């Protein structure tokens, strides 16, 4: 059986949707990514909605191509900050460094992802099953056309849940431990799981199509 998982970060940690043969099997939640991945020992592929392969400076080709693919919702694919900026000790230092590297500041909302980004970066180096997946890219691939409705709206949530049903992923009303996560986080994890299943079955593609290792030795690619 093909077991895969899609993981998305939420305010208390990380949530995962597990699929078996492309169908919903379980929903899990943990405060630490490593603890969650440890519970997925039988998964063939694990998609995570977090940047993997941090640049030295400038936007990654993966981000540029994914934003172009998503279209009207391109702002949901934010350009990945340079590694040195993520490793800055605080927001003020991150802002100063990023201005020096790119001429831009860093929002508090983006820098709040710092711990999650560095946690995933370290874990992905030791676990080749982990791939970067962006849920809006996955939903765009499922829909076959660009989406315009924000996922935070009722219409957006209903639309995305319908897309998941169309590819065989039916999410139950009761999700147990993962039920504390937001609706959009659950839907995102499920979309990431869809791509993880495509990776496991050899159907997935990526931006860029031929990822090249960056300065940190990790090839940055957004899979879908």
N, C-alpha and C positions, 0 to 999 in steps of 0.2 A: 504494500500500500504506500502511496505517495503522501507523506505527511509534510506540511509546510506551515509557516507562520508569518503573519504580518504584524509588525510592531509600530506603535505610535506613542509618542510622549504625551503625557497629560500632567495636570498640575501636581499630582501626588507621586508621579513616577512614570511608569511605562505600562501600557496595556497591549495584549496580544490576542489576535484571532487565529485560531488553529484550524486548518482545513485538512481533511483526508479525502483524497481523490477529488479535490475541488469543492467539497461540500463542508459546511460548518461542522466542527467537531467540539470546540471548546473556546472559552474566553478566559484569559489569565491576566493577572495584574501583580506587579511587584514595584517596590520603590527603587530598586536598582536594576539596570539593564543586565548586568552579569547574572544576577539571581534569576531573572526571567529566562535568559538564554539557557541557563543550567537546567531549567525545567523542560527544555525543548531538545533533549538529547537525541530523540528519534526523528527530528525534522531534517529533511533533505536540504531545504533551502529556507533562509530566514531573511525577510525584507524588513528594513528599518527606515522610517521616515526621519532621516537625519543625514547631514553631509558626511561623506566618507571620502577621504582623499582631499586634504586641505591645501589650498594653493599658497605659493610664496608671496604672490601679490596679484592683483587684478582678478576679474571674474573667470571662472572655469568654463571651458567649452561646454561642459555638461549643463551648466546653468543657462547659458546663452541659448543652446539648442532646445532645451526643455521649455524655456519661456516662450520661444517662437512657436513651439508645438501647441502649448496650452492656449495661446492667443489672448482672448479678452480677460482671462483669469491669470495672466502672466505674473501679476504682482504677488501671487501666492508662492511663486518659486523665487525666493529671495537670493541674491548673489551671495555666495559663500565667502565669508571673511578670510583673510590670510591667517595661517596658523599662528603667527606671532601675536595677532590681535586677540584670538581666542585665548591664548596663553597669558595675556596681560593680567596683572593682579586685580585690577578693578576697572570700572566703567570709564573713569577719567583717563586712565592710562591707555585703555583700548581706543578711546576716541582720538587721543593725541596721535597714537601710532597709526591709526587708519587714515587720518588726515595726511600724515607724512607719506603713506604708501599709495593712497588712492585719491586724496583730496576730498574725501567724504568723512562725515561723522559716523557714529554708530548709535542706533537707538537703544534705549534701555530694554525694550522688548526683545530685540535681537540678542543683546549680550546676556540676557537672562537664560538663554539656551546654552551658555558656556559649559556648564558642568555636564550636560547631556551630550554635547558635541564631543568633548574630550573623552568622556566615558566610552562612547561608541567608537571613536577613533582608535582607542587603545584595544578594545575588544575585537574589532574587525581585523586587526593585524594577526591575531592568534586563531581566528575562526573563519575559514574561507567560505563558510555557508552564508555569512552575513553580507548582504548587498544593499546599497542605497536605493530606495524607491520613494518617489514622491507621489502621494495619493491623487493630487489633481492631474498629474500626468497619466496615472493609471485610469482614472475616471474618464479622461479625454480619450484614451485608447479604447475603453469599453464602449463609450458613446459613439465613437466613429466620427465625431465632430466637436468643435470647440463648445465649451459650456459657458454660459453667461450668468447663471444664477448662483449667488454666494451660498456656500455650504452652511453658513450660519443661519440662513432663513428657513422657514418651514418648507417653502417650495423647493429650496435647494436640498434639504434633507430628504424630502419625499422623492425627489428626482433621483438622487444618488442611491437611495435604498432600492428604488425600482431597477436601476441599472444593475445593482448587485444581484437582485432576484433573477434578472435576465441571464446572468452567467452562472446561475445555480447556487448562489450564496444567499441562503435564507437565514437571517439573524433572528434568534428567538427573542421574545420580550424579556425573559429572565436570563441574565448573564452572570449571576452569582457574584463572585469577587470582583469581576470587571464592571459590574453595574454602576460603580461609583464614578466611572469616567464619563465625560460628556458624550452626547450623541454624535457630534462631529468626530470625536476621537475614535469612537467605535467604528464608524463608517470608514474613516481613513485607514484604520488598522485592517479592516476587511478588504479594502481596495489594494492595500500593500500586499495582503495575503494572496490576492488574485494574481498579482505579478510574481510573487514568490513561487506560486504553482507553475506559472509559465516558465520561470527559470528552471525549475526542476524537470519539466517535460521538454525543455529545449525549444520552446516557442517564443521566448522573450527576445526583445531587442533592447538597445540602449542608446543613450545620448552621451558622448558621441558613439558612433557605430563601432569604432575601433579605439577603445580607451588606451591611452598611453600613460605609463607611470609618471607621476609628478615628482617634484623635488623631494618629497618624503618617501618615495618608493611605492606609493599606493596609486593605482589607476582610478581616477575619479570618473564615475559613470552613474547616470540615473537610469535605472531599468524600468521597463514597462511591458 
